[in-house]
Every structure is written in structure tokens, then in C-alpha cells.
Amino acid sequence: MPELTRRYIVMTMATEAPFDMRDPDTPFVLKPWKDPAALRALEVYRDYCYPELGEELAAWIDAISSGPVVRGGVGARNEQHLSARARSRPKAPSRPRAKKTKVAARRVVKKRKRSR
């Protein structure tokens, strides 16, 4: 995966504080093999990134999808939420179809020329 070769070292923070939202270089870690929401995010990213990276992400997604289901703490909570959301999603109401009406046969009336 030459497009995915850049590596980062991500360490646990000493405090429970959130990451710095104003720092554009702050990493945000998603674990798609442990979190179904992260896997969906990766699929969307694949759909919008440049083609070479998209191909490699597709191969990674296939490997994750064909492997065993592994869930972490947040991933397990997200999985419950996604499954509950899918169950509670109402079906789209079907639109009533318009009744077909017979079109009356049109009579062609010839116009008479007016005489002056």
C-alpha cells in the first residue's frame, strides 16, 4: 500500500482533556476494524479521495469486512446505536399513485371563414 505508507506515532494523552480542535496537525484516530462507525467513515472517505488512495482503501475495507468482528468500547456502543437506528428507521411512506383518467376523444371543429 504505497499510498498508505506515511506513519504516525499516536500516544495516550496524560490527561482526559480532548484534543486541541484548533490545531490542524492534531491526529484523530479511528479504528475501523473495531468500530462500525469508523468503517463507514472510511468508506465515505474512499469515495471522495483521489483514485490511487481510494483503491488502497477499498482493499483495506475488504480485508476488514472479510475478517473477524472485533469490537472495542466505543465500537461496541456505536454498533448498538447503529443497529437500534436501523430498526427504528421508519419506512418511507409510499406516495399514492395518481389515478389514470380516460382522455375524452377530442373533436376537431373546422373554423369557418368570416365573410365581410
Residue pairs with C-beta under 8 A, 6 or more apart in sequence:
1 56
1 59
1 60
2 56
3 52
3 53
3 56
4 53
4 56
4 57
4 60
8 27
10 27
10 29
13 19
19 26
19 27
19 28
20 26
30 38
30 41
30 42
31 38
31 72
31 75
32 38
32 39
32 41
32 42
32 60
32 61
32 64
33 39
33 64
33 67
33 70
34 70
34 71
34 72
34 74
34 75
35 71
35 72
35 74
35 75
35 78
35 79
36 75
36 78
36 79
36 82
37 75
37 78
37 81
37 82
38 75
38 78
39 61
39 64
39 65
42 57
42 60
42 61
43 61
45 57
46 53
46 54
46 57
46 58
46 61
47 54
49 57
71 79
